[in-house]
Amino acid sequence: MIRVVLPAHLRALARFEGELHLELDEPVTIERVVAAIEERFPMLRGTIRDGATGRRRPYVRYFACERDLSHDATDAELPTRIARGEEPLLIVGAMSGG
């Protein structure tokens, strides 16, 4: 079971609280996780990645196992601890400004 933590505004849009649990076959990738989220919560389509290009939205970041995975290939396998459900994949709304 994959554990995913979404930002509060996306949880509110999808109307759920807490951590999201997804059943995915291996290989576990960001692409497959986001596709599963969008399938389960259609209202989130286009909020994490662009619907036309599939690219990550500019102010969205992916973190796992104390690493920023935002610029990794979305079809690269996630760390084993994520695939085993030992740690969550964090999808974070980034901030900018001064």
CNS distance restraints for C-alpha pairs under 8 A (distance, minus, plus):
assign (resid   1 and name CA) (resid  21 and name CA) 6.23 0.50 0.50
assign (resid   1 and name CA) (resid  22 and name CA) 5.57 0.50 0.50
assign (resid   1 and name CA) (resid  23 and name CA) 4.88 0.50 0.50
assign (resid   1 and name CA) (resid  24 and name CA) 6.86 0.50 0.50
assign (resid   1 and name CA) (resid  83 and name CA) 7.25 0.50 0.50
assign (resid   1 and name CA) (resid  84 and name CA) 6.56 0.50 0.50
assign (resid   1 and name CA) (resid  85 and name CA) 5.40 0.50 0.50
assign (resid   2 and name CA) (resid  21 and name CA) 5.56 0.50 0.50
assign (resid   2 and name CA) (resid  22 and name CA) 5.01 0.50 0.50
assign (resid   2 and name CA) (resid  23 and name CA) 6.20 0.50 0.50
assign (resid   2 and name CA) (resid  24 and name CA) 7.02 0.50 0.50
assign (resid   2 and name CA) (resid  82 and name CA) 6.44 0.50 0.50
assign (resid   2 and name CA) (resid  83 and name CA) 5.95 0.50 0.50
assign (resid   2 and name CA) (resid  84 and name CA) 6.84 0.50 0.50
assign (resid   2 and name CA) (resid  85 and name CA) 4.89 0.50 0.50
assign (resid   2 and name CA) (resid  88 and name CA) 7.04 0.50 0.50
assign (resid   2 and name CA) (resid  89 and name CA) 7.85 0.50 0.50
assign (resid   3 and name CA) (resid  19 and name CA) 6.56 0.50 0.50
assign (resid   3 and name CA) (resid  20 and name CA) 5.75 0.50 0.50
assign (resid   3 and name CA) (resid  21 and name CA) 4.79 0.50 0.50
assign (resid   3 and name CA) (resid  22 and name CA) 6.54 0.50 0.50
assign (resid   3 and name CA) (resid  82 and name CA) 7.31 0.50 0.50
assign (resid   3 and name CA) (resid  85 and name CA) 5.70 0.50 0.50
assign (resid   3 and name CA) (resid  87 and name CA) 6.92 0.50 0.50
assign (resid   3 and name CA) (resid  88 and name CA) 4.53 0.50 0.50
assign (resid   3 and name CA) (resid  89 and name CA) 6.22 0.50 0.50
assign (resid   4 and name CA) (resid  19 and name CA) 5.86 0.50 0.50
assign (resid   4 and name CA) (resid  20 and name CA) 5.00 0.50 0.50
assign (resid   4 and name CA) (resid  21 and name CA) 6.35 0.50 0.50
assign (resid   4 and name CA) (resid  22 and name CA) 7.81 0.50 0.50
assign (resid   4 and name CA) (resid  88 and name CA) 5.11 0.50 0.50
assign (resid   4 and name CA) (resid  89 and name CA) 4.78 0.50 0.50
assign (resid   4 and name CA) (resid  90 and name CA) 5.91 0.50 0.50
assign (resid   4 and name CA) (resid  91 and name CA) 7.31 0.50 0.50
assign (resid   5 and name CA) (resid  18 and name CA) 7.44 0.50 0.50
assign (resid   5 and name CA) (resid  19 and name CA) 5.18 0.50 0.50
assign (resid   5 and name CA) (resid  20 and name CA) 6.27 0.50 0.50
assign (resid   5 and name CA) (resid  88 and name CA) 6.50 0.50 0.50
assign (resid   5 and name CA) (resid  89 and name CA) 6.26 0.50 0.50
assign (resid   5 and name CA) (resid  90 and name CA) 4.89 0.50 0.50
assign (resid   5 and name CA) (resid  91 and name CA) 6.06 0.50 0.50
assign (resid   6 and name CA) (resid  10 and name CA) 6.36 0.50 0.50
assign (resid   6 and name CA) (resid  11 and name CA) 6.30 0.50 0.50
assign (resid   6 and name CA) (resid  19 and name CA) 7.46 0.50 0.50
assign (resid   6 and name CA) (resid  20 and name CA) 7.75 0.50 0.50
assign (resid   6 and name CA) (resid  90 and name CA) 6.46 0.50 0.50
assign (resid   6 and name CA) (resid  91 and name CA) 5.15 0.50 0.50
assign (resid   6 and name CA) (resid  92 and name CA) 6.48 0.50 0.50
assign (resid   7 and name CA) (resid  11 and name CA) 6.38 0.50 0.50
assign (resid   7 and name CA) (resid  91 and name CA) 6.66 0.50 0.50
assign (resid   7 and name CA) (resid  92 and name CA) 5.65 0.50 0.50
assign (resid   7 and name CA) (resid  93 and name CA) 6.15 0.50 0.50
assign (resid   8 and name CA) (resid  12 and name CA) 6.08 0.50 0.50
assign (resid   9 and name CA) (resid  13 and name CA) 6.21 0.50 0.50
assign (resid  10 and name CA) (resid  14 and name CA) 6.12 0.50 0.50
assign (resid  10 and name CA) (resid  44 and name CA) 7.12 0.50 0.50
assign (resid  10 and name CA) (resid  47 and name CA) 7.91 0.50 0.50
assign (resid  11 and name CA) (resid  15 and name CA) 5.76 0.50 0.50
assign (resid  11 and name CA) (resid  16 and name CA) 5.39 0.50 0.50
assign (resid  11 and name CA) (resid  17 and name CA) 6.16 0.50 0.50
assign (resid  12 and name CA) (resid  16 and name CA) 6.43 0.50 0.50
assign (resid  12 and name CA) (resid  17 and name CA) 7.62 0.50 0.50
assign (resid  13 and name CA) (resid  43 and name CA) 7.15 0.50 0.50
assign (resid  13 and name CA) (resid  44 and name CA) 7.36 0.50 0.50
assign (resid  14 and name CA) (resid  41 and name CA) 6.17 0.50 0.50
assign (resid  14 and name CA) (resid  43 and name CA) 6.46 0.50 0.50
assign (resid  14 and name CA) (resid  44 and name CA) 6.79 0.50 0.50
assign (resid  22 and name CA) (resid  33 and name CA) 7.83 0.50 0.50
assign (resid  22 and name CA) (resid  36 and name CA) 7.41 0.50 0.50
assign (resid  24 and name CA) (resid  28 and name CA) 6.78 0.50 0.50
assign (resid  24 and name CA) (resid  32 and name CA) 7.84 0.50 0.50
assign (resid  24 and name CA) (resid  33 and name CA) 7.71 0.50 0.50
assign (resid  26 and name CA) (resid  83 and name CA) 7.72 0.50 0.50
assign (resid  27 and name CA) (resid  77 and name CA) 5.99 0.50 0.50
assign (resid  28 and name CA) (resid  32 and name CA) 6.50 0.50 0.50
assign (resid  28 and name CA) (resid  33 and name CA) 7.14 0.50 0.50
assign (resid  28 and name CA) (resid  77 and name CA) 5.52 0.50 0.50
assign (resid  28 and name CA) (resid  78 and name CA) 5.84 0.50 0.50
assign (resid  28 and name CA) (resid  83 and name CA) 5.97 0.50 0.50
assign (resid  29 and name CA) (resid  33 and name CA) 6.22 0.50 0.50
assign (resid  29 and name CA) (resid  74 and name CA) 6.31 0.50 0.50
assign (resid  29 and name CA) (resid  75 and name CA) 5.37 0.50 0.50
assign (resid  29 and name CA) (resid  76 and name CA) 5.71 0.50 0.50
assign (resid  29 and name CA) (resid  77 and name CA) 4.75 0.50 0.50
assign (resid  29 and name CA) (resid  78 and name CA) 5.33 0.50 0.50
assign (resid  30 and name CA) (resid  34 and name CA) 6.04 0.50 0.50
assign (resid  30 and name CA) (resid  74 and name CA) 5.04 0.50 0.50
assign (resid  30 and name CA) (resid  75 and name CA) 6.49 0.50 0.50
assign (resid  30 and name CA) (resid  76 and name CA) 7.45 0.50 0.50
assign (resid  30 and name CA) (resid  77 and name CA) 7.69 0.50 0.50
assign (resid  30 and name CA) (resid  78 and name CA) 7.02 0.50 0.50
assign (resid  31 and name CA) (resid  35 and name CA) 6.10 0.50 0.50
assign (resid  31 and name CA) (resid  74 and name CA) 5.04 0.50 0.50
assign (resid  31 and name CA) (resid  75 and name CA) 5.74 0.50 0.50
assign (resid  32 and name CA) (resid  36 and name CA) 6.10 0.50 0.50
assign (resid  32 and name CA) (resid  75 and name CA) 7.83 0.50 0.50
assign (resid  33 and name CA) (resid  37 and name CA) 6.25 0.50 0.50
assign (resid  34 and name CA) (resid  38 and name CA) 6.15 0.50 0.50
assign (resid  34 and name CA) (resid  48 and name CA) 7.54 0.50 0.50
assign (resid  35 and name CA) (resid  39 and name CA) 6.09 0.50 0.50
assign (resid  36 and name CA) (resid  40 and name CA) 6.12 0.50 0.50
assign (resid  37 and name CA) (resid  41 and name CA) 5.84 0.50 0.50
assign (resid  37 and name CA) (resid  42 and name CA) 7.94 0.50 0.50
assign (resid  37 and name CA) (resid  44 and name CA) 7.60 0.50 0.50
assign (resid  38 and name CA) (resid  42 and name CA) 5.07 0.50 0.50
assign (resid  38 and name CA) (resid  43 and name CA) 7.44 0.50 0.50
assign (resid  38 and name CA) (resid  44 and name CA) 5.70 0.50 0.50
assign (resid  38 and name CA) (resid  45 and name CA) 5.24 0.50 0.50
assign (resid  41 and name CA) (resid  45 and name CA) 7.59 0.50 0.50
assign (resid  44 and name CA) (resid  48 and name CA) 7.22 0.50 0.50
assign (resid  45 and name CA) (resid  49 and name CA) 7.54 0.50 0.50
assign (resid  45 and name CA) (resid  51 and name CA) 6.75 0.50 0.50
assign (resid  46 and name CA) (resid  50 and name CA) 4.97 0.50 0.50
assign (resid  46 and name CA) (resid  51 and name CA) 4.83 0.50 0.50
assign (resid  47 and name CA) (resid  57 and name CA) 7.23 0.50 0.50
assign (resid  48 and name CA) (resid  56 and name CA) 6.11 0.50 0.50
assign (resid  48 and name CA) (resid  57 and name CA) 5.75 0.50 0.50
assign (resid  48 and name CA) (resid  60 and name CA) 6.53 0.50 0.50
assign (resid  49 and name CA) (resid  53 and name CA) 7.98 0.50 0.50
assign (resid  49 and name CA) (resid  54 and name CA) 5.44 0.50 0.50
assign (resid  49 and name CA) (resid  55 and name CA) 5.18 0.50 0.50
assign (resid  49 and name CA) (resid  56 and name CA) 4.17 0.50 0.50
assign (resid  49 and name CA) (resid  57 and name CA) 4.91 0.50 0.50
assign (resid  50 and name CA) (resid  54 and name CA) 4.95 0.50 0.50
assign (resid  50 and name CA) (resid  55 and name CA) 5.38 0.50 0.50
assign (resid  50 and name CA) (resid  56 and name CA) 6.33 0.50 0.50
assign (resid  50 and name CA) (resid  57 and name CA) 6.09 0.50 0.50
assign (resid  56 and name CA) (resid  60 and name CA) 6.64 0.50 0.50
assign (resid  56 and name CA) (resid  61 and name CA) 7.98 0.50 0.50
assign (resid  56 and name CA) (resid  70 and name CA) 7.98 0.50 0.50
assign (resid  59 and name CA) (resid  93 and name CA) 5.74 0.50 0.50
assign (resid  59 and name CA) (resid  94 and name CA) 4.85 0.50 0.50
assign (resid  59 and name CA) (resid  95 and name CA) 6.91 0.50 0.50
assign (resid  60 and name CA) (resid  70 and name CA) 7.94 0.50 0.50
assign (resid  60 and name CA) (resid  91 and name CA) 6.84 0.50 0.50
assign (resid  60 and name CA) (resid  92 and name CA) 5.66 0.50 0.50
assign (resid  60 and name CA) (resid  93 and name CA) 4.76 0.50 0.50
assign (resid  60 and name CA) (resid  94 and name CA) 5.61 0.50 0.50
assign (resid  61 and name CA) (resid  68 and name CA) 7.36 0.50 0.50
assign (resid  61 and name CA) (resid  69 and name CA) 7.46 0.50 0.50
assign (resid  61 and name CA) (resid  70 and name CA) 5.13 0.50 0.50
assign (resid  61 and name CA) (resid  91 and name CA) 5.77 0.50 0.50
assign (resid  61 and name CA) (resid  92 and name CA) 5.09 0.50 0.50
assign (resid  61 and name CA) (resid  93 and name CA) 6.37 0.50 0.50
assign (resid  61 and name CA) (resid  94 and name CA) 6.35 0.50 0.50
assign (resid  62 and name CA) (resid  68 and name CA) 6.03 0.50 0.50
assign (resid  62 and name CA) (resid  69 and name CA) 5.22 0.50 0.50
assign (resid  62 and name CA) (resid  70 and name CA) 4.84 0.50 0.50
assign (resid  62 and name CA) (resid  89 and name CA) 7.10 0.50 0.50
assign (resid  62 and name CA) (resid  90 and name CA) 5.71 0.50 0.50
assign (resid  62 and name CA) (resid  91 and name CA) 4.79 0.50 0.50
assign (resid  62 and name CA) (resid  92 and name CA) 6.28 0.50 0.50
assign (resid  63 and name CA) (resid  67 and name CA) 5.49 0.50 0.50
assign (resid  63 and name CA) (resid  68 and name CA) 4.61 0.50 0.50
assign (resid  63 and name CA) (resid  69 and name CA) 5.46 0.50 0.50
assign (resid  63 and name CA) (resid  70 and name CA) 7.08 0.50 0.50
assign (resid  63 and name CA) (resid  89 and name CA) 6.07 0.50 0.50
assign (resid  63 and name CA) (resid  90 and name CA) 4.99 0.50 0.50
assign (resid  63 and name CA) (resid  91 and name CA) 6.53 0.50 0.50
assign (resid  63 and name CA) (resid  92 and name CA) 7.60 0.50 0.50
assign (resid  64 and name CA) (resid  68 and name CA) 6.74 0.50 0.50
assign (resid  64 and name CA) (resid  69 and name CA) 6.94 0.50 0.50
assign (resid  64 and name CA) (resid  79 and name CA) 7.56 0.50 0.50
assign (resid  64 and name CA) (resid  82 and name CA) 7.21 0.50 0.50
assign (resid  64 and name CA) (resid  87 and name CA) 7.48 0.50 0.50
assign (resid  64 and name CA) (resid  88 and name CA) 6.75 0.50 0.50
assign (resid  64 and name CA) (resid  89 and name CA) 5.07 0.50 0.50
assign (resid  64 and name CA) (resid  90 and name CA) 6.20 0.50 0.50
assign (resid  65 and name CA) (resid  79 and name CA) 7.45 0.50 0.50
assign (resid  65 and name CA) (resid  81 and name CA) 7.60 0.50 0.50
assign (resid  65 and name CA) (resid  82 and name CA) 7.75 0.50 0.50
assign (resid  65 and name CA) (resid  87 and name CA) 6.98 0.50 0.50
assign (resid  72 and name CA) (resid  76 and name CA) 7.15 0.50 0.50
assign (resid  78 and name CA) (resid  82 and name CA) 6.42 0.50 0.50
assign (resid  78 and name CA) (resid  83 and name CA) 6.69 0.50 0.50
assign (resid  79 and name CA) (resid  83 and name CA) 6.56 0.50 0.50
assign (resid  80 and name CA) (resid  84 and name CA) 6.07 0.50 0.50
assign (resid  81 and name CA) (resid  85 and name CA) 6.20 0.50 0.50
assign (resid  81 and name CA) (resid  86 and name CA) 5.06 0.50 0.50
assign (resid  81 and name CA) (resid  87 and name CA) 5.74 0.50 0.50
assign (resid  82 and name CA) (resid  86 and name CA) 5.93 0.50 0.50
assign (resid  82 and name CA) (resid  87 and name CA) 5.16 0.50 0.50
assign (resid  82 and name CA) (resid  88 and name CA) 5.92 0.50 0.50
assign (resid  82 and name CA) (resid  89 and name CA) 6.47 0.50 0.50
